[in-house]
């Protein structure tokens, strides 16, 4: 946590320092009065970052400081973008309207930030360098989007020209229900589902359908948390597809802990496209802005870029600037910490549930998952019971003065308990998910006690 804090503070300070140099060294690129005002605010914010870096905080103070950093990240991003234009000028007769990118804007190419902008391109390059393990002969490119779902819809739209009326789309049953819904809207009856945990069945269906596209989650967003053996499936698929076939992976849940290019054979007919949400791990629990990213190492990269441009799904400039700088070591450590806490809590609660008479059946906590689910016995598996459970957990947490949140998503510092897929209709059934945070062993013990108490008493 301390290394996280130091990195986030120092990178924030560096980013502001670079902006300050631009303001001081190129005053002619900015309106004079506005430049002076912004420069004063930049100096003040830099002092805030320096103060944080000079402190040695522990315990609750550490959490307070991270909350301060979270607020500073948004203020800093807005300040850096404050003198920029969404439609920057590429030439000017008196005063530039390109701000810190004066001289770098090309007419009809980079003069409309909804289509593309330099801050997004900078983040994309750094993301690839930091987070993607690749072969020497492959050069992945990444594309940020305004959300994870925007990434998915951009990918689907980019595939439309290659998918005919007689082609089939193979989709894992454990895929995110929102993704299923989008695919049904685009492809209707051409969508065929498969149990992605049954490798032989997957191979049979691929041989039978020869689908133009295959969609899997690297870790499924369902109650039983499917995790297909993609390390085996990917090379096996490469051997049996007879035509160029898109393999689209939602890697939001595993992020850097799963590297699909490691398993893609050279010269494969599989065209790998990977996407993930940037709301989860990549903001170190800040949940500051929505965002998504697509990456691929194939020659059709320009089509994804063009589709993003025409759909208007690019990530806004200020949102990109609010993202922490990519750092593989720290991100891997954070993910590993959350995965470890998931195993500790999941194992303990599963043992507790199976050894006592409660409305629950068991817990599901596969290796490398950043969350686990609680499965209820059939007579209790319904939304009203789930809501009572979440309410009981929060009441017990308040009574015990244990920091806990009820809310969606995962990858936070503080553990979350919530009902998910409530409105998924036929695409998934609702279930209870617990997403552990980065808590210490002592804090985790307190959370465990809260959950056990709620499990044992919430229907009594």
N, C-alpha and C positions, 0 to 999 in steps of 0.2 A: 504493500500500500504506500509506504513512504517513497519507494522508487517511482511508483505511478505518479504520485503527487509532484515529485521533483521534476520528472520528465514533462508533465503537463504544464507546469509553471514555467519551466525554462523554454519549452518550445513556444508557448504563448508569448513570452517576453521577446524571444528571437523574432517572431513574426511581426510583432509591433515595432521592434527596433528597425527592421527592414523597411517598414512603412514610414517610420520617422525619417530615415535617410532619404527616401524618395521625396517627402515633403520639403526637407531642408535643401536637398541638392538640386531639385528641379521645380522651383517655385512657379516657373512659367507654365507648368502643366495644370495648375490648379487655380480656381478663383481666389483672389488674395484674402478677402475677409473670411470666407469659409475655411480656407487653408489655415489661417491663423487660429481660428477657433478649434479646429480639429487637432492641430498640432499640440495645443495646450492640453486637450483631453488625452491625447496619446501619451504625453509625458506623465500625466497623473496615473493613467492605467499602468504604465511601466513601473512606477513606484509601488503600486499595489502588488504586482508580480514579484518585484525585488523583496518586498516585505515578507511575502509568503516563502520565498527561497531562503530567507535569513532565519526563519523560525524553525524550531525543532519541536514538532507537535506529536502527541501520542493519544491513544484512546479516543474519547469523544471529540477532543479538539481536532483530531485528524479529519473526522467526518465533517466538522464545521468548516474546516479549511477547504475540503474538496467541494463543498456546496458553494463556497465563495469562488473557487476556480471555475465551477460550472457557470455561474453568473457572469464572470469575467470573460469567458470564452464567447458568449453571445454578444456582449457589449463590444468586445474587441473586433469580432467579425463585422458587426454593423458599422463600426467606426472605420475600419479599413475599406469597406465598400461604400462609405457615405459620399465620397466625392466622385465615384464612378457613375457611368451612365449605362443603362441596359441596352441602349443603341448608341454605342460610342462612335465618335467621328473618326474617320481615317485620314482626313486632312482638315486644316483649319486656316482661316485668314488672320484671326487674332488670338482667340483663346481656345485651346483644345477642349474637347468634350470626351476625351479618352482617359483623362486622369493619369493614374500610375501606369497605364498601358499605352500611353502616347508613343507613337512610333512603331507599335507592334500590331496595330489594327489594319487588316486588309479589307478593302471595300468588297462587298457582296460575299465575303468569306467569314470574317470574324467580327463583323460589325452589328451582330444581333445576338445577344447572350442567351436568348431562349434556344437558339440553334446550337451554339457552342461558345465557350469562353475559356480564357487562359487559366483561370483558377481551377476549373474542372480538369483541364488537361494536365496541369501540374500534379493534382491529387491522383489522377489515374495512373500516371507514370510511376509515382512513388508507391502506390498501392501494389502494382505489378512487381516492382523490385523487392518490396518488403514481404509480400504475403503469398506469392505464387512460386511453388517449386516446379521448375520446367526443364525440359530437355534442351540441349544446346541448339537443336535444329528448329525449335519452336519459339516464336516470339509473340507471346500473348499481348493483346491490347485490352484495355478496360474502358468502360463507359459508365459514368455515374448517371443516376436517374433520380427523380424526385421522391421515389419510395421504392420499397421492394416489389410491390405490386406493379408499379410503373415499369420496373425492370422486366417483370414477367410479361406484361402486355406488349412491351416493345419487342421482346423476343418472338412472341407468338405472331405478331403482325409482320415481323421480318421473314417468317417462314412461309407465309401465305402463298407467295408466288411459286413455291416448290411443291405444294401439297394439292393434288388434284382431287376431283370429286370421288374417285374410286380408291384413293389412298387411305390407309388406316393410321391411327394415332394410338400408341400404346401408353397407358398411364398407370402408375402404381396406385393400388388401392389406398395406401397410406399417405398419399400426397395431400398437401394443404387444401382444405375444402374450397378456399377462394380460388386457388389455381384450377381445381376441377371445374368450378362454375364457369370460369373464363373459357376453358377449353371446350366445354359443352356449347357455350354460346357461339364460338367460332366454328366448331367442327361437327356438332350434333352427333348423329349416329356413327360417324366415322371413329369416334372415341371408343376404344376397347380397354377394359380394366384387367389388371393382373395382380396377383399376390406377389409382390416383389421379394418376399422372404423365401419363396419357393423357386430356387434358381432353375431347376429343371423345367418347371412350368413356364418361367420367363423365356427360356430358350425355345420351348415348343411353340409358344405363341409368336415369337419373333420369326421362327422358321415358317409358320403357317401364314402370317399376315405380311411379312416383310414390310413393317411399318416405315413410313417416311420420317416419323419422329417418335422418340421415346422420352417420357417425362417421369423422373423419379425425384423424390426427396432423399437426400443422403441420410437424414434421420426423420422419420415420419411424424407428422403433426396430428397424431391420433392417440386414443386412450392407451393402446398397447405398444406405442412407440416403436414402430418397425425401424430396423436399421439393416437395409439390404447389404449383402456381401459384395459391394461394388468392386472391391479389389479382385474378386474372381469374375464377377459379372461383366465388367468392362472388357477385359481381354477375350472372354468367351463370346461376347456379342460381336467383337471385331472379326471373329472367325466365321460367323454364320450370316452376317448381313451381306446381301448380294448387290446392293446399290448404296450410294451415299445416303447415310441415315443420321439424322440429328439426334444426339443424346443431350437432353437438357436436364441439368441437375440444379435443384434448389439446395444450396449449401449454407443457408442462413443459420442453421442450428449448430453445425460443426465448425464452420469457418476454417481457420488455418489448421485445425486438427485433422482435417481430411484433405488430401492433395490428389485430385483425380488424374492429373497428367502423369503421375507416377505409373498408372496402370494402363495408359493408352498406348498400344503398340505403334511403332513407326509405320507410316503409310497406311493407317487404318482407314476404312470407309466410314467410320464413326466420326461425325463432326461434333466435337464437344463444345457445348455452351454452358457456362456456369453463371449463376447469379446468386445474390444474397442481399438481405436487408443490411443497411448500415446503421439501423437503430439499435442493434443488439450490442455485440461485443466491441465494435469499432469506435464507440464513443465512451468506453470505459465506465459504463453505467450512467452516463450523464443524461441520455435520452433527450438530447438538446434539440435536434432537428430530424425530420424524416429524410430518408435517403435510401437508395439502393445502388447496386453496381452489377454490371454484366462484364464477363471477360471470356474471351475465346482466343484460340491460337490458330485460327483457320483463315483461308484466303477470302472468305465472305464477310470479313470484318467491316468493310465499307457499307455493306447492306444494313448492319445493325446501327452504324453511325447515321446513315441516311434515314432509317426508320425512326430513330430517336428524334432527329431533326424535324421530320414531318409531323410526328405525333405531338411534339412539344413536351416531351417527358424529361428533358435535361434538368439537372439539379440546379436550383437558383444559386447565384454567386455567393450571397451572404451565408447560405446554408453550407456550401463547400468550405468556406472560410471558418465556420464554426466547428468543423470536424478536427479532431486531434490529428497531428502528424502521424502517419503509419510508423509503427515500431514493432517488429516481429517478436523480439525477445519479451517485451512487456506484455504484448497481447497473448502470446503463448502461455506465459506465466499466469495471467488472469484467467484464461479459459481453463487451464489445468486446475487452478484453485477452485473454480466453480464446479468443475467436473468431480473433483475430490469431495467437496461438500455434498454434492448430489449423491455420491455413493455412500457416504457416511449416514446421511439422513434416510436415504431410501432403504438401505440395508437394515437399519435399526427399526424403522417403522414397519417394514415388511415382516420382520421377526415378531414384533409386538402384535401386529394384526393377526398373524397366523396362529399365535399362541394364546389368543384370548377370544371371547365371544363378543364381537362388535358388528355393527352394520356393514363393515368393510370386508372385502375378500382378500386383497393383497396389494402390494405396491409394485410398480414396474419401473425399473431403473437400469437400463442397459449401459454398458461401459461407454464412456466418452459423452454421455448425454449431459446437458447442462440443466436438466430438470427431470422430475419423475412424476408419475401419476398415481393416484389412489383409485383402485377399482372397488366399487361397492357391490355387495351381494345383489342378486337380481331384483329382489323385492324393494330394495332401497335405491336402485339405479335410476333416479329421476331428478329433474331440475329442482323441484321444491326441497328435496332432501339435500342436494348439493348446496343450495343457497343457505340452508340452516347450518350446514357444516362450516362454510366460510364465515358466517356470522359468529358461530361458536368459537372458532379459532381467533378471530379478532377480539372478541370479548375476553377470552382467556389471556391473550397477549397484553391487552390493556391492564387487566387485573394484575398480571405478573410483571408489568413494566418492561416487557420485552419488545424490542423494535421489530416490527413486522408490517407488511403491507398487503392489502387486498387490491389487486390490479393486474392488468394483462401484461404479457411479454416476459422476457427473461434477460439475464446478463447484468443485473443490477448489483450494487453493493449490499442491499438489504433484501432478504428473502421475501418472495411474493407467493401468495396463495390465491387461486382464482378458479372460477368456472369458465371453461373455454368451449368454443364451438356451439354456443347456445342457439345461435340463429343459422346454423349450417344447413338446416332442412335435411334433405336426403343424402347430402354429400358427406356427412359425418355425424356422429352422435355426441352430445355434450359429455364432458368429463371434468374431473378435478385435477388441476396441475399444480405442483409446487415447484417453484423455481428458486433454488438456493442462491444466496449471494456470496460475498467474499468474506463472510464472518470468520472470526477466530474460533478455535475449538471450544473455548469457554462459551462464546455466544451461541455456537451451534448446539451445545448441550441445553441451553435455555430454550432454544427454538424447539428442540426435540421434545422437551417436557411439555411445552405448550400444546404441541400437536397431539401428543399422546393423551393429554387430559381432554382435549376437545373430542378426539376419537371415542374415548370411553364414556363421555357424558352428554354429547350434543343431542341425543334423542331421548334422554331420560327426563 
